[in-house]
Amino acid sequence: FVDDEVGRILSALDELGLRESTLVVFSSDHGEMLGDHGLLLKGPMMYEGAVRVPLLMRWPGVLPRGARRAELVSLVDLCATFMDAAGLPDLPASQGASLLPLARGEPGGRGYALCEYRNSGHPYDPPVHVTMLRRGRHRLVVHHGDPATGRARTGELYNLRADPQERRNLWGEAGALALRT
């Protein structure tokens, strides 16, 4: 269904003669666990399946066709990207950076991805507050405790190169403290 609907949008741009002057971006706000780690849906879980989302960009004549980039980016970069595409200055206090240079093949990217869950959607009792930082080969997840919630302050740490399925939590292992700070 999504493929068909995106196809309709792209066909309409062609019919209106707007193909070359329109940046098209397709993304999602979150992934779904779909049984990974024995979990379904989404929520305060920061595994790859939940936080890695599609980000496709098309702008004929401006962006190379079929190019793929491995750098980490964030959805917070989309506003700056749209402003850049429109030839407008970035918004004041914007935390994003335009993805257009990276999409054109220039070096860049932020080098990290940050995700947060602040007891949204279906509230938990006690509340759940989680922050995830992905940088290089590691994913660090902090489950916040006091004063944000009555839950214990714990976490998760994964080496995604050695453990791409995120099965071995290194949080409490010797040497992990240096990576957590």
C-alpha positions in Angstrom: 0.0 0.0 0.0 2.8 2.5 0.9 4.6 1.7 -2.3 1.5 2.4 -4.3 0.8 5.6 -2.5 4.4 6.9 -2.9 4.1 5.9 -6.6 1.0 8.1 -6.9 2.8 11.1 -5.4 5.8 10.6 -7.7 3.5 10.2 -10.7 1.7 13.4 -9.8 5.0 15.3 -9.6 5.9 14.0 -13.1 2.5 15.0 -14.5 2.8 18.5 -13.0 6.4 18.9 -14.3 7.7 19.2 -10.8 10.1 16.2 -10.7 13.4 18.2 -11.0 12.3 21.0 -8.6 11.0 18.8 -5.8 12.9 17.2 -3.0 11.0 14.0 -1.9 11.9 12.5 1.4 10.4 9.3 2.8 11.0 8.2 6.4 9.3 6.9 9.5 9.2 8.1 13.1 10.1 4.7 14.5 10.6 1.0 13.7 8.7 -2.0 15.0 10.2 -4.9 16.9 8.2 -7.5 15.0 9.3 -10.3 17.3 12.9 -9.2 17.7 14.0 -9.9 21.3 10.6 -11.5 21.9 8.9 -8.1 21.6 6.3 -6.6 19.4 5.4 -3.0 18.5 7.5 -0.2 20.0 8.0 1.7 23.2 11.0 2.3 25.5 13.1 -0.4 23.8 16.1 1.0 21.9 17.1 -2.0 19.9 18.1 -1.5 16.2 14.7 -2.6 14.9 13.0 0.1 16.8 15.3 3.1 16.2 16.8 2.5 12.7 14.3 3.9 10.3 14.2 4.3 6.5 15.3 7.6 5.1 15.1 7.9 1.3 15.7 11.1 -0.6 15.0 11.9 -4.3 15.8 15.1 -6.1 16.7 14.5 -9.7 19.6 16.6 -11.0 20.6 17.5 -7.5 21.1 14.2 -5.6 22.9 11.2 -7.2 20.5 8.4 -8.1 20.8 5.2 -6.2 23.5 6.4 -3.8 23.6 4.8 -0.3 25.3 6.3 2.8 26.2 4.6 6.0 26.7 7.6 8.2 24.4 8.1 11.2 21.9 10.9 10.9 18.8 11.9 12.8 15.2 12.9 12.0 16.0 16.2 13.7 18.1 17.0 10.6 15.0 17.0 8.3 13.9 20.6 9.1 17.4 21.9 8.3 17.4 19.8 5.2 14.1 21.3 4.0 15.2 24.8 4.8 18.4 24.3 2.8 16.5 22.8 -0.1 14.3 25.9 -0.1 17.4 28.2 0.0 16.4 29.6 3.4 18.5 30.0 6.5 18.2 27.5 9.2 15.7 28.2 12.0 17.1 29.9 15.1 18.2 27.4 17.8 17.8 24.5 15.3 19.6 21.3 16.5 19.6 19.7 13.1 22.0 20.0 10.2 21.1 19.8 6.5 21.5 16.3 5.0 21.9 17.6 1.4 25.7 17.8 1.4 25.9 14.2 2.7 23.3 13.1 0.2 25.3 14.7 -2.6 28.3 12.5 -1.5 30.2 15.0 0.5 31.8 14.0 3.8 29.7 14.7 6.8 27.0 13.3 9.1 26.8 13.9 12.8 28.7 10.8 13.8 26.0 9.8 16.3 22.3 9.2 16.7 20.3 10.1 19.8 16.9 8.8 20.8 14.8 9.5 23.8 11.6 8.0 25.3 9.9 10.0 27.9 6.9 7.9 29.1 5.0 8.7 26.0 2.3 6.7 24.2 1.2 4.2 26.7 2.3 5.5 30.1 4.0 3.1 32.5 3.7 3.0 36.3 6.3 4.0 37.4 7.2 6.1 34.4 9.9 5.0 32.0 12.6 7.5 30.8 15.2 6.2 28.4 18.0 7.9 26.4 20.0 6.1 23.7 23.3 7.2 22.1 24.6 5.3 19.0 28.2 6.2 18.1 30.6 4.1 16.1 30.2 0.5 16.9 28.4 1.0 20.3 24.9 1.6 21.4 24.5 3.0 24.9 21.0 3.0 26.5 20.4 4.7 29.9 17.3 3.8 31.8 16.9 6.9 34.0 16.1 6.6 37.7 15.5 9.2 40.4 14.4 12.0 40.1 12.8 11.3 36.7 11.1 8.1 38.0 11.1 5.6 40.8 12.7 3.0 38.6 16.3 1.9 39.1 19.0 3.6 37.1 20.3 0.9 34.8 21.4 0.6 31.2 22.4 -1.4 28.2 25.6 -1.3 26.2 26.1 -3.2 23.0 29.1 -3.7 20.6 27.2 -3.8 17.4 30.1 -5.1 15.3 30.7 -8.1 17.6 27.0 -8.5 18.6 24.8 -7.2 15.7 21.7 -9.0 17.3 22.2 -7.1 20.5 22.1 -10.2 22.7 25.0 -9.5 25.0 24.5 -6.5 27.3 28.0 -5.2 28.3 26.6 -2.6 30.8 27.9 -4.4 34.0 31.0 -5.9 32.6 34.6 -4.9 33.5 35.8 -2.1 31.3 32.3 -1.0 30.4 32.4 2.0 32.7 34.9 3.8 30.5 32.5 3.4 27.5 29.5 4.6 29.6 31.1 7.9 30.7 
